[in-house]
Amino acid sequence: AVMLMYKAEAFDNLKMFDAAITTLNLALRKKAGRPKDLLIELQYQRGVLYAKTGKKAQAIKDLNEVFAQDPNYADVRQLLTQLL
């Protein structure tokens, strides 16, 4: 999952947003046994990518889930405020 997260970051840096989202979807497919912090980061990154690509509803869904687990995570509160 960590390697997929780095791969998604590389796609993001190359502005290949759909490939980055697909990669994060793969990383999030299996949640059992993965550290909670890693899952939160993966979902946060996917939410940010959804926002970048104009997929507002999906971005809000992912970022709301991150916020529910950790309201102080990165800038999730600010991102949600901007999207709502």
Disulfide bonds with the S-S distance in Angstrom:
none
